[in-house]
Amino acid sequence: MPELPEVEVTRRSFADRIQLARIADLRMGKPLRWPLGVDPLSLVGRRVVGVRRRGKYLLLDLDEGLLLLHLGMSGSLNFAPVQSAAGPHDHMDLVTDKGVLRLHDPRRFGAVVWAPSDGSTQAQKLLGHLGVEPLDGGFEVNAFALALKKRQSAIKQVLLAGDIVVGVGNIYASEALFMAGIRPTTKASRLSKPRVARLHAAIVQVLTRAVQQGGSTLKDFVSAEGRTGYFQLEAAVYGRAGEPCRVCATPIRSLLQGQRTTFYCPTCQKP
Ligand code: ZN
């Protein structure tokens, strides 16, 4: 599943190139997770003024309104001067005078939704519950500690929920908790201030590095330039059950938390 770093890498791969492009057509394929919410023809003639990211949404700002794009479980975007004929898994072609932005999404959990503004009901329905961005100044350690104090669930579940801080998905939660020496099952409210500070630093570090390296190598993830990331090649715990911990050689364990697999080192990560 594309996580925050992959979405950010995707954004950077086409944001500059699509800027000021004029929309000539918007062709939608099979139904995605949510309907577009507007007649595609009404967007013809609009200009793309920029591409922002909020959580795992890409926000294509138009000179009037915006498009919110989500890659779902298996989506990828490709922006190219020309595209081949749309295949069975290509569900959006945003045709502009600078190229065609194509959404390829075999599982169709992705979405393309139009909204009149950030503050509109349409946009807030998708963005309103999101926590702070981990990679800008809004992610502050004291506020993070205060928010965690109020949560009785396991720290990994709290991170995955995304309502305190966005973008710490399954891979990055496992990796950041390893880096911070925290067992994923530890109750969030029980974490001491120094441990929260270590976790805060680990989240920033693991996500920053993943963005720098081009996102993680997940089955379907390819940035809009067609480049594959390689973060997973050097994961400390994710996907390594039974293999020796890179720090202490104890076999890495896995467990299920809320139907997602968590990986941890029973020696390096304390409850
Ligand atoms: Zn270890």
Residues whose N, C-alpha, C, O or C-beta is under 5 A from the ligand:
A	BS01	ZN	C245 V247 C248 A249 T250 C265 T267 C268
